[in-house]
Amino acid sequence: GEALIADLASPNTCHMLVGGTSGSGKSEFLKSAVASLASRNTSSALKFSIVDPKVLTFGGISGSPWLANPVLTTLDDALILLRQTVEEMEQRYQQLAAENLMSLRERFDKGRADLPFRVIIFDEYADLILSGKAEKKEFESLVARIAAKGRAAGIHLILATQRPDRTIVTGLISANLP
């Protein structure tokens, strides 16, 4: 019954893992997080990418100026998103290094707000992990890379799953998800 307050720019809360049984409110929490973040940030300062294999959870958000792309529903689309995000993350690192800055937050604090923070949300993360064996390794590798390096580049993950065990959330990923 208490409010949870987290700063995604903080090393302690830069990514989130949301676990719970079916019907426990994971998707409702994700929708609340999106609404809260959108209400506190302009669409030029924050962009969401949402992967919703259930298709219906985020149907009402289509067309939102906070979306970086349409809501995605398949593993193939999620893999494309993750590849593009890793590429974007590396470009952001190069830009931060060229500007002699340590993080996107520091860049914003200096008045340079042309790169938005990115929040990538996976509802039913386990469904994506379990949907294709051939793609599983690449998917996990990309998520682990973003989890390990995304904070400084202003890229954050929120993963929701019914099964937050080590077969779904591997050691590399869970080590970087507070």
N, C-alpha and C positions, 0 to 999 in steps of 0.2 A: 503494500500500500504506500510505499514511499517513492518519490520521484527519483529517477536515475538521471544524473547529469554527467555527460562525457564529452570531452573535447577531442575530436578526431585528430587534431594536430599534435596532441600529447603522445609521447612514446608509450605511455601506459594504457591508452585507450584508442590507439590509432586504427585498429581493426576490431571486429566483433564476431564472436561465434554465438549463435542463438540456438539452444537445444531445447527440445521438449516433445512430449508425446503428441499424437494426432489430436487436434482440437484444443490444444493448450494455449493457443494465442500467438504462435510464432508469426504468422502472416499478419495478424492485427498489429503486433509490435512493429513489424517492418513498415507497415503503412503509417503507423504513428511516427516512426523515425523519419520517414520521408517527409511527412507533413511538418514535423517540427523543424527539420533542417531547412526545408523550403521556406518556412515562415520567418526564419532568422537570417536567410541569405538571399541575395538577388540571384536571378537566373544567369547573370553574367559572372558571378563569383562561384557558383556551384552547379555542377552537372551530375545527373544520375545516369547510370546504366543499370537496367534491371533485367534479370533473367528469371522468368516465371514459368517453369514447366507445367504448372497447373492451368495456365492460360488465363484464368478468370480473376486472380487476386488483384492484379494491377490494371485491369481493363479500363477503369475510370480515369487513369492518368495519361492516356494517349493524347498526344498533341500538346502536352505541357512544355512550356519553355525551359523547364529544368531538365528535361530529358536530352541526353547527348545523342540518343538514337531511339528508334521504336523499342518497346518492350520485347525482349527476345524469349523464345519458348523452346528452342531445341539445343541439343549438345553441339551440333555443327555451328550454329550461330554463336553460342557461348565461346567456342574455341576461337572463332574469328575475332570476337570481342577481346578475348584475353590476349591473343597475339598482337592486336592493334594497341592494346593498353600497355603491354610490355615495351613495344616500340616507342610509344608516347612517353613512357616513364624514362627510358634511356635518353630520349631527346630532351626531356626536362632536366635530367641530371647534367647533360652537356651545357644547357643554358644556365643553370644555377652555377656550375663551375666557372663558366665564362664571366658571370657577373660576381664571382667571388662570394656566393651566398651558400648557406648550409641547408636551407629548406624553402619551400614555397611560402610557408607562414612568414618567414623572415622577409621574403620578397614582397608579400602583401603589406607587411609592416612598414616597408620603405616606400609604399605608394605605387608599386607596380602590380596592378591587378588584372593584367591582360590574359593570364592563364587561370582558368577556373579550377577550384578543387574538384576532384572526381570521387564519387562514391559508387562503388559497384556492388549491387545487391543480388545475392543468389537465394531465392526461395526454393526450398526442397533441394538443397545441395546434393544430398545422397542420390536422388533420382538421376542427376546428371552424371555423377561418378559411376553409378552402376549401369548406365544405359549403353555404354560401348567399351568393350575391353581394349580395343586397339587405341581408342582415343584417351582412355583413362590416364595413362602415364603422362601424355603431353598436357592434359588438363590439369593434373595435380602439379606438374612441374611449373606451369605458368602461374597457377594460383600461389604456389610456394614462393616463386620469385617476386610476385607483387606483394605478398605478405611480408617478405624480408626487406624489400627496398622501397615500397610504395610511399611510406609516410613522408619522407623528406621531399618527395616529388609531388605531394598533395594528392595521392591516390590511395583510397581507403576501401577495404572490403568489409562487407557484412554478409556472413554466411548463416543460413538457417537450415537446420536439419532435425529430423526425428532421431537420428542415430549419430551422435557426436563421438562415436567410438573410434579406435585407431585404424580400423579398416576403411572408414570414410574420411576422417580428418587425420591424415598421417602426421608423423612426428614433426616433419619440417614445417607443415602448415600450422599445427597446433602450437608449436613453439613461438609463433609470431602472432597468435590470436589471443589477446588477453581475455 
